[in-house]
Amino acid sequence: MAAPGDDDLRALVLRAKTGDADAFGTLYDRYVDLVYRYIYFRVGSHPLAEDLTSETFLRALRRIAHFTWQGRDFGAWLVTIARNLVTDHFKSGRYRMEVSTAEVLDIPLDGPHIPENAVVTAMVNERVLRAVRDLKPEQQECVVLRFLHGMSLAETALVMGKKSGAIKALQFRAIRALARALRADLT
């Protein structure tokens, strides 16, 4: 059974496939945050994440006429494009793995947030992100897709080109590795 809104999404994609710029703009608005967050976590730089997000949607626009449903969500298709761009970026050798903690965590210190609590939260978040970044690349990607982006097992399997059972096993190993890495910090 189709989820509510699936028919609307299909109609929107069909309109975009036939050249409707407004339909593609609506798809952009719907998925830009998902794509940006995915890329940003992988590259750790706002300007680079913005560039790669723009390139993702440019490639999607060029290739939308060839998009077919085949059981995959449009968002998963966009994340697959983004994943390939990030991979190409890292293979190109034109990058440096230098990320400041200020770029990783933008926690507001005003309003209802008590500065001391924000500092502790930032430290915990930074440690968890460091532990995730220390995972093997496939485990890292699985954790990011499943927990940061909230993708289902099936969507994660589609993006990563694996079967759902393999994603379950990968996720289990990743969580065990995170528990080991964080054990000293949590006790």
Secondary structure, DSSP 8 states (H G I E B T S, - for coil): ---TTHHHHHHHHHHHHTT-HHHHHHHHHHHHHHHHHHHHHHH--HHHHHHHHHHHHHHHHHHGGG---TT--HHHHHHHHHHHHHHHHHHHT-------HHHH-----STT--HHHHHHHHHHHHHHHHHHHTS-HHHHHHHIIIIIS---HHHHHHHHT--HHHHHHHHHHHHHHHHHHHHHHH-
